[in-house]
Amino acid sequence: MSGITHYLWKNGLLQNSGLHTNDGTPLQIISPGFDAAGENIFKEAKIKIGDNIWCGDIVMPGSKPAENGHCIGSTILYVTLNGQEETNIKSGTETLNIECPKELVHEFNSVEQHSDKFPCSESITKLTEMQLHSHLSRLLTERIEEKRKIVERIFTQCDRKWEDTLLKITIRSFGFGIQSPVFDEWASILNTQALGKHRDNQTQIEAILFGQAGLLEDESIPYYYRKDAVCNAYYNELKNEYRFLSNKFGLESIDHKMWGTGNATPHLRIARIASLYYLGRLTMSGITASHTLTEIYKLFGHPLDGYWQNHTCFGGTETSGNGCMRQKQVDVIIINSVVPMLYIYGKHRKEEHLCEMAEDLLHQITPEENSIIKRWREQGVKVDCAADSQALLQLNRSYCRTNNCTNCPFAYHYIKSRIENFKI
């Protein structure tokens, strides 16, 4: 029962007009104080009771005075709900009782339990454009900051080398979500020093990338393609190059079984990464010099050539041709690699225009299409660009999926509207 009491006090949803202590003395909340996590106590609060101003602790239902020690003269007010008996109330301390309709208590409990009946989408569609933009901007910032932590971790692992970090972040984004953990595992063991020493030789770059991905082992090739692959000059050239480079640099490989089979095979994506690296498209100078989304697209717009122009894996049957990546794929890579790298690079170098450029790209890119975004669209929420879809993905990940509704900005508006209806 303490949840709604805590929430009302923390979020300033109690109306000062008409508040009285249990003995009828007028009460005004000057400052609610700060939440002492897990204690149901608000520290350093300031309230006015009658003509006197008091500073100290506000104690909510469910607190434990023996453990928290809040009864040593610091408590200035106990807050109760619907006349609930509180055994911890210290004699002589003022008490405020909140009368809250059972219907609202039930709805709030549904929020805390993340009930499917909670109409949060309704509250979103009723917001003004300014309110919606404000909340989505906050969620977008949270999303970028979460990605920043990933980039910072990889930046440290790469001895603070920007080009190596960009390569590994880009590799991770080629997993397109589902296979990101495997691409991340591969990137983590990738020897960027070896790649750097042979960046002017595309065959050696491909040998290192495919080799460390475990895809130059004959067992990694589907049995129905294996015979053709082991007789192919290109495949054997890569194997021989990797054998030499592996001995030279002490290279290690991930287990090829991690990639799965069928459409999950990553050969074309690895070939594209090799091509981008060889052509010098994966550099911070190249990205920061690209002032428009069109210029960024051009960086990733090079078609495959050679063996991979007509094959999807080693030994596979020839295709009609593998050209440039689809724009939706490039968008995913920009969202998950270019944007966070630009943002963090700008932060490190104190070049705010790069951070602004990163966010501006998200407002130019079309939104992602997945089940989460589809659900919000069906609820009437407008999703105009990648900035919107990224914000909604953050909403789902950090609030909806984790039952963190009582910290959600949209849940706040719903609860606030219900409280106003009940005139608490």
C-alpha positions as CSV (number, residue, x, y, z in Angstrom):
1,M,0.0,0.0,0.0
2,S,3.0,2.3,0.4
3,G,3.8,2.5,-3.3
4,I,1.2,5.1,-4.3
5,T,1.9,7.2,-1.2
6,H,5.6,7.3,-2.1
7,Y,4.8,8.1,-5.7
8,L,2.4,10.9,-5.0
9,W,4.9,12.6,-2.6
10,K,8.0,12.1,-4.8
11,N,6.4,13.5,-7.9
12,G,4.7,16.5,-6.2
13,L,1.2,15.3,-7.1
14,L,-0.4,16.3,-3.8
15,Q,-2.2,19.6,-4.0
16,N,-1.0,22.0,-1.4
17,S,-4.5,23.6,-1.2
18,G,-6.6,21.9,1.4
19,L,-3.9,19.8,3.0
20,H,-4.2,19.4,6.8
21,T,-2.6,17.2,9.4
22,N,-4.8,14.7,11.2
23,D,-5.5,17.2,13.9
24,G,-6.8,19.8,11.3
25,T,-3.7,22.1,11.2
26,P,-3.1,23.5,7.7
27,L,0.0,21.9,5.9
28,Q,2.0,23.1,3.0
29,I,4.8,21.2,1.2
30,I,7.7,23.5,0.5
31,S,10.1,20.9,-0.6
32,P,9.4,17.1,-0.7
33,G,13.0,16.2,0.0
34,F,15.0,13.5,-1.7
35,D,14.2,9.8,-1.9
36,A,16.3,7.6,0.4
37,A,16.3,4.6,-1.9
38,G,14.6,1.5,-0.4
39,E,13.8,3.2,2.9
40,N,10.4,4.8,2.2
41,I,11.8,8.0,3.7
42,F,12.4,11.4,2.1
43,K,15.4,13.2,3.6
44,E,15.8,17.0,4.0
45,A,12.2,17.8,3.3
46,K,10.7,21.2,4.2
47,I,7.1,21.6,5.2
48,K,5.0,24.3,6.8
49,I,2.6,23.3,9.5
50,G,0.4,26.1,10.7
51,D,2.8,29.1,11.1
52,N,5.9,27.0,11.6
53,I,8.4,25.7,9.0
54,W,10.0,22.3,9.7
55,C,13.0,20.6,8.1
56,G,13.7,16.8,8.4
57,D,12.5,13.4,7.3
58,I,9.1,12.5,5.8
59,V,8.3,8.9,6.7
60,M,6.0,6.7,4.5
61,P,4.1,3.5,5.3
62,G,6.3,0.4,5.4
63,S,9.4,2.0,6.8
64,K,11.4,0.4,9.5
65,P,12.5,2.8,12.2
66,A,14.7,0.4,14.1
67,E,16.8,-0.3,11.0
68,N,16.8,3.1,9.5
69,G,17.1,5.2,12.7
70,H,14.7,7.9,11.5
71,C,13.0,8.3,14.9
72,I,16.0,10.0,16.5
73,G,14.4,13.4,16.4
74,S,14.7,13.9,12.6
75,T,11.1,12.9,11.6
76,I,8.8,15.8,11.1
77,L,5.8,14.1,9.4
78,Y,4.3,10.6,9.0
79,V,2.3,10.1,5.9
80,T,-0.5,7.4,6.0
81,L,-2.9,6.1,3.4
82,N,-6.7,5.8,3.9
83,G,-6.4,5.9,7.6
84,Q,-4.1,2.9,7.7
85,E,-2.8,2.1,11.2
86,E,0.9,2.7,11.5
87,T,2.7,1.1,14.5
88,N,5.9,3.0,13.9
89,I,4.5,6.5,14.5
90,K,6.4,8.3,17.1
91,S,4.3,10.0,19.8
92,G,4.0,13.8,19.2
93,T,5.0,13.7,15.5
94,E,2.5,15.2,13.0
95,T,0.6,12.9,10.7
96,L,-0.8,13.5,7.2
97,N,-3.4,11.0,6.0
98,I,-4.0,10.8,2.3
99,E,-7.5,9.7,1.3
100,C,-7.1,7.8,-2.0
101,P,-10.0,6.0,-3.8
102,K,-9.6,2.2,-3.9
103,E,-10.1,2.4,-7.7
104,L,-7.0,4.6,-8.0
105,V,-5.0,2.4,-5.7
106,H,-5.9,-0.6,-7.8
107,E,-4.9,1.2,-11.0
108,F,-1.6,2.2,-9.5
109,N,-0.9,-1.4,-8.3
110,S,-1.6,-2.5,-11.9
111,V,1.1,0.0,-13.0
112,E,3.6,-1.4,-10.5
113,Q,2.8,-4.9,-11.7
114,H,2.9,-3.9,-15.3
115,S,-0.6,-5.0,-16.0
116,D,-1.5,-5.2,-19.7
117,K,-4.7,-3.3,-18.8
118,F,-2.7,-0.2,-18.0
119,P,-3.5,2.3,-20.8
120,C,-0.2,4.0,-21.1
121,S,-0.5,4.4,-24.8
122,E,-3.7,6.5,-24.2
123,S,-1.8,8.9,-22.1
124,I,0.9,9.3,-24.8
125,T,-1.6,10.2,-27.6
126,K,-3.2,12.9,-25.3
127,L,0.1,14.7,-24.7
128,T,0.8,18.0,-26.4
129,E,3.5,18.0,-29.1
130,M,5.8,19.9,-26.8
131,Q,5.3,17.3,-23.9
132,L,5.8,14.4,-26.3
133,H,8.9,15.9,-27.8
134,S,10.4,16.6,-24.4
135,H,9.9,13.0,-23.2
136,L,11.1,11.4,-26.4
137,S,14.2,13.6,-26.4
138,R,15.0,12.4,-22.8
139,L,14.5,8.8,-23.9
140,L,16.7,9.4,-26.9
141,T,19.4,10.8,-24.7
142,E,19.2,7.8,-22.5
143,R,19.5,5.5,-25.5
144,I,22.6,7.3,-26.8
145,E,24.2,7.3,-23.3
146,E,23.6,3.5,-23.1
147,K,25.4,3.0,-26.5
148,R,28.1,5.4,-25.3
149,K,28.9,3.0,-22.5
150,I,29.4,0.2,-25.0
151,V,31.6,2.4,-27.2
152,E,33.7,3.5,-24.2
153,R,34.3,-0.1,-23.2
154,I,35.5,-1.0,-26.7
155,F,37.5,2.2,-26.9
156,T,39.4,1.2,-23.7
157,Q,39.9,-2.3,-25.1
158,C,41.4,-0.8,-28.3
159,D,44.0,1.2,-26.3
160,R,42.0,4.4,-27.0
161,K,42.4,4.1,-30.8
162,W,39.5,5.6,-32.6
163,E,39.9,3.8,-35.9
164,D,40.1,0.4,-34.3
165,T,37.1,1.3,-32.1
166,L,35.1,2.4,-35.2
167,L,35.9,-0.9,-37.0
168,K,34.7,-3.0,-34.0
169,I,31.6,-1.0,-33.4
170,T,30.7,-1.2,-37.1
171,I,31.3,-4.9,-37.1
172,R,28.9,-5.2,-34.2
173,S,26.2,-3.3,-36.0
174,F,26.5,-5.7,-39.0
175,G,24.8,-8.3,-36.7
176,F,21.6,-6.4,-37.2
177,G,20.4,-7.0,-33.7
178,I,19.8,-10.8,-33.8
179,Q,23.5,-11.7,-34.5
180,S,25.1,-8.8,-32.7
181,P,26.4,-11.0,-29.9
182,V,28.2,-13.3,-32.4
183,F,29.6,-10.3,-34.3
184,D,30.7,-8.8,-31.0
185,E,32.5,-11.9,-30.0
186,W,34.3,-12.0,-33.3
187,A,35.2,-8.3,-33.1
188,S,36.6,-8.8,-29.6
189,I,39.3,-11.3,-30.7
190,L,39.9,-9.5,-34.0
191,N,43.6,-8.5,-34.4
192,T,43.4,-4.9,-35.6
193,Q,47.2,-4.6,-35.5
194,A,47.5,-7.4,-38.1
195,L,44.8,-5.8,-40.2
196,G,46.5,-2.4,-40.1
197,K,49.8,-3.9,-41.3
198,H,48.0,-5.3,-44.4
199,R,45.3,-2.8,-45.1
200,D,46.6,-2.2,-48.6
201,N,46.0,-5.9,-49.5
202,Q,42.3,-6.8,-49.8
203,T,43.0,-10.6,-50.0
204,Q,45.0,-10.5,-46.8
205,I,42.3,-8.4,-45.1
206,E,39.7,-10.9,-46.1
207,A,41.9,-13.8,-45.0
208,I,42.2,-12.3,-41.5
209,L,38.5,-11.4,-41.2
210,F,37.2,-14.8,-42.5
211,G,39.9,-16.7,-40.7
212,Q,39.3,-15.2,-37.3
213,A,35.6,-15.7,-37.8
214,G,36.3,-19.4,-38.1
215,L,35.0,-19.5,-41.6
216,L,38.1,-20.8,-43.3
217,E,37.7,-24.2,-41.8
218,D,36.2,-26.8,-44.2
219,E,33.8,-27.9,-41.6
220,S,32.2,-24.4,-41.6
221,I,31.0,-24.9,-45.1
222,P,27.6,-26.6,-45.7
223,Y,28.3,-30.2,-46.8
224,Y,26.4,-29.6,-50.1
225,Y,28.9,-26.7,-51.0
226,R,32.0,-28.1,-49.4
227,K,33.3,-30.1,-52.4
228,D,33.2,-27.1,-54.7
229,A,34.7,-24.8,-52.1
230,V,37.8,-26.9,-51.3
231,C,38.6,-27.0,-55.0
232,N,38.1,-23.3,-55.5
233,A,41.3,-21.2,-56.0
234,Y,40.0,-18.1,-54.1
235,Y,39.0,-20.2,-51.0
236,N,42.4,-21.9,-51.0
237,E,44.3,-18.7,-51.4
238,L,42.5,-17.3,-48.3
239,K,43.3,-20.4,-46.4
240,N,46.9,-20.3,-47.2
241,E,47.2,-16.5,-46.4
242,Y,45.4,-17.1,-43.1
243,R,47.7,-20.0,-42.2
244,F,50.7,-17.7,-42.8
245,L,49.3,-14.6,-41.0
246,S,48.0,-16.7,-38.2
247,N,51.5,-18.0,-37.5
248,K,53.0,-14.6,-37.9
249,F,50.6,-12.7,-35.5
250,G,49.3,-15.6,-33.3
251,L,45.7,-15.1,-34.5
252,E,42.8,-16.9,-32.9
253,S,39.4,-17.8,-34.3
254,I,35.9,-18.1,-32.9
255,D,34.0,-21.4,-33.2
256,H,32.3,-21.4,-36.6
257,K,29.3,-23.1,-35.1
258,M,28.4,-19.8,-33.4
259,W,27.2,-18.4,-36.8
260,G,24.5,-21.0,-37.3
261,T,23.4,-22.2,-40.7
262,G,21.3,-21.3,-43.6
263,N,20.4,-17.6,-44.0
264,A,22.4,-16.8,-40.8
265,T,25.7,-17.3,-42.5
266,P,27.6,-14.0,-42.4
267,H,29.9,-14.3,-45.5
268,L,28.5,-11.4,-47.5
269,R,28.5,-9.1,-44.5
270,I,32.1,-10.0,-43.7
271,A,33.0,-9.4,-47.3
272,R,31.4,-5.9,-47.1
273,I,33.3,-5.1,-44.0
274,A,36.6,-6.2,-45.7
275,S,35.8,-4.0,-48.7
276,L,34.9,-0.9,-46.6
277,Y,38.1,-1.4,-44.6
278,Y,40.3,-1.8,-47.7
279,L,38.7,1.2,-49.4
280,G,39.4,3.4,-46.3
281,R,35.7,4.1,-45.6
282,L,35.9,3.2,-41.9
283,T,37.8,6.3,-40.6
284,M,36.7,9.0,-38.2
285,S,38.1,11.6,-40.5
286,G,35.9,10.3,-43.4
287,I,32.8,10.3,-41.2
288,T,33.4,13.7,-39.6
289,A,34.0,15.1,-43.1
290,S,30.6,13.8,-44.3
291,H,28.3,16.7,-43.5
292,T,25.1,15.2,-44.9
293,L,23.2,11.9,-44.7
294,T,23.8,11.5,-48.4
295,E,27.5,11.7,-47.9
296,I,27.3,9.1,-45.1
297,Y,25.3,6.8,-47.4
298,K,28.1,7.1,-50.1
299,L,30.6,5.8,-47.6
300,F,28.7,2.6,-47.2
301,G,27.4,2.5,-50.8
302,H,30.2,0.5,-52.5
303,P,29.0,-2.7,-54.2
304,L,30.8,-6.0,-53.8
305,D,33.1,-7.2,-56.5
306,G,35.2,-10.2,-57.3
307,Y,34.2,-13.6,-55.8
308,W,31.5,-12.1,-53.6
309,Q,29.7,-10.4,-56.4
310,N,28.3,-13.7,-57.4
311,H,28.4,-15.9,-54.3
312,T,26.7,-15.8,-50.9
313,C,29.1,-18.2,-49.2
314,F,32.2,-20.3,-50.0
315,G,31.3,-22.8,-52.7
316,G,27.8,-21.6,-53.0
317,T,26.0,-21.5,-56.4
318,E,26.4,-18.3,-58.3
319,T,23.8,-15.6,-58.0
320,S,22.7,-12.8,-60.3
321,G,25.0,-10.4,-58.4
322,N,25.4,-8.8,-55.0
323,G,25.3,-5.1,-55.3
324,C,25.1,-2.4,-52.6
325,M,23.5,-2.9,-49.3
326,R,19.8,-2.0,-49.0
327,Q,19.2,1.4,-47.5
328,K,17.4,-0.1,-44.5
329,Q,20.6,-2.1,-43.7
330,V,22.8,1.0,-44.1
331,D,20.4,2.9,-41.8
332,V,20.8,0.3,-39.1
333,I,24.6,0.6,-39.4
334,I,24.5,4.4,-39.2
335,I,22.2,4.3,-36.2
336,N,24.2,1.8,-34.3
337,S,27.8,2.7,-35.2
338,V,28.1,6.1,-36.9
339,V,25.8,8.0,-34.6
340,P,27.3,6.8,-31.3
341,M,30.8,7.1,-32.6
342,L,30.2,10.7,-33.8
343,Y,28.6,11.6,-30.4
344,I,31.4,10.2,-28.3
345,Y,34.1,11.5,-30.5
346,G,32.6,14.9,-30.2
347,K,32.4,14.6,-26.4
348,H,36.0,13.5,-26.1
349,R,37.3,16.3,-28.4
350,K,34.8,18.9,-27.0
351,E,33.4,19.5,-30.4
352,E,29.7,19.9,-29.7
353,H,28.8,20.2,-33.4
354,L,29.7,16.5,-33.9
355,C,27.2,15.6,-31.1
356,E,24.6,17.7,-32.7
357,M,25.4,16.1,-36.1
358,A,24.9,12.7,-34.6
359,E,21.4,13.5,-33.3
360,D,20.5,15.4,-36.5
361,L,21.3,12.2,-38.5
362,L,18.7,10.3,-36.4
363,H,16.1,12.9,-37.3
364,Q,16.8,12.4,-41.0
365,I,16.8,8.6,-41.1
366,T,13.5,6.8,-41.5
367,P,12.3,4.9,-38.4
368,E,13.2,1.2,-37.9
369,E,10.4,-1.3,-38.5
370,N,10.0,-4.0,-35.9
371,S,7.3,-5.5,-33.7
372,I,7.9,-2.9,-31.0
373,I,7.5,0.1,-33.2
374,K,4.5,-1.5,-35.0
375,R,2.8,-1.9,-31.6
376,W,3.2,1.8,-30.8
377,R,2.0,2.8,-34.2
378,E,-1.1,0.7,-33.7
379,Q,-1.8,2.6,-30.5
380,G,-1.8,5.9,-32.4
381,V,1.7,7.1,-31.6
382,K,3.4,8.9,-34.5
383,V,6.9,7.6,-35.4
384,D,8.4,10.0,-38.0
385,C,12.1,9.3,-37.9
386,A,14.8,7.1,-36.3
387,A,15.1,9.5,-33.4
388,D,11.4,8.6,-32.5
389,S,11.9,4.9,-33.0
390,Q,15.1,4.9,-31.0
391,A,13.3,6.7,-28.1
392,L,10.4,4.2,-28.2
393,L,12.9,1.3,-28.2
394,Q,14.5,2.8,-25.1
395,L,11.0,3.2,-23.5
396,N,10.4,-0.5,-24.1
397,R,13.8,-1.7,-23.0
398,S,14.2,0.4,-19.8
399,Y,10.6,0.9,-18.7
400,C,8.0,-1.4,-20.3
401,R,10.1,-4.6,-20.4
402,T,11.6,-4.1,-16.9
403,N,8.3,-3.2,-15.2
404,N,9.8,0.2,-14.4
405,C,6.5,2.0,-15.0
406,T,6.6,4.2,-11.9
407,N,9.7,5.9,-13.3
408,C,8.3,6.2,-16.8
409,P,7.4,9.8,-17.9
410,F,4.4,8.6,-19.8
411,A,3.0,6.6,-16.9
412,Y,3.4,9.8,-14.8
413,H,0.9,11.7,-17.1
414,Y,-1.6,8.9,-16.9
415,I,-1.4,8.7,-13.1
416,K,-1.5,12.5,-12.8
417,S,-4.7,12.7,-15.0
418,R,-6.4,10.1,-12.8
419,I,-5.4,11.9,-9.6
420,E,-6.8,15.1,-11.0
421,N,-10.1,13.3,-11.8
422,F,-10.3,12.1,-8.2
423,K,-9.2,15.5,-6.9
424,I,-6.8,14.2,-4.3
